[in-house]
């Protein structure tokens, strides 16, 4: 708010700044050599490249599990297979309406425990 009419102090200070700008200090050669030596010591050395190690490939079952959608897909598939075998072996009476009687059965045996080739071997 108050203005100084006295600029003598500013002029004297300006003379000191002008003198400092005129004579820029240069660092000593010994100082620069020490800084360069320290900088070269801190730089990383060129190392031999690390061997490339491939991650082990997953096995065939692991690949199949991932192709089926993980464990969730495998359990769903196993449940569907178990239900299909259960329905195929002992079909409920309510399904015989769709199949037309004993169309899916194997006669009196119900399940063929031995194939025809096995029976031929047992005869001797």
Secondary structure as the mmCIF struct_conf table of DSSP 4:
data_model
#
loop_
_struct_conf.conf_type_id
_struct_conf.id
_struct_conf.beg_label_comp_id
_struct_conf.beg_label_asym_id
_struct_conf.beg_label_seq_id
_struct_conf.end_label_comp_id
_struct_conf.end_label_asym_id
_struct_conf.end_label_seq_id
HELX_RH_AL_P HELX_RH_AL_P1 UNK A 8 UNK A 22
BEND BEND1 UNK A 23 UNK A 23
HELX_RH_AL_P HELX_RH_AL_P2 UNK A 29 UNK A 42
BEND BEND2 UNK A 43 UNK A 43
HELX_LH_PP_P HELX_LH_PP_P1 UNK A 44 UNK A 45
HELX_LH_PP_P HELX_LH_PP_P2 UNK A 47 UNK A 52
HELX_LH_PP_P HELX_LH_PP_P3 UNK A 54 UNK A 58
HELX_RH_AL_P HELX_RH_AL_P3 UNK A 60 UNK A 67
TURN_TY1_P TURN_TY1_P1 UNK A 68 UNK A 69
HELX_RH_AL_P HELX_RH_AL_P4 UNK A 70 UNK A 89
BEND BEND3 UNK A 90 UNK A 90
HELX_RH_3T_P HELX_RH_3T_P1 UNK A 93 UNK A 95
HELX_RH_AL_P HELX_RH_AL_P5 UNK A 96 UNK A 99
TURN_TY1_P TURN_TY1_P2 UNK A 100 UNK A 100
BEND BEND4 UNK A 101 UNK A 105
TURN_TY1_P TURN_TY1_P3 UNK A 107 UNK A 108
BEND BEND5 UNK A 109 UNK A 111
BEND BEND6 UNK A 114 UNK A 114
HELX_RH_AL_P HELX_RH_AL_P6 UNK A 116 UNK A 123
#
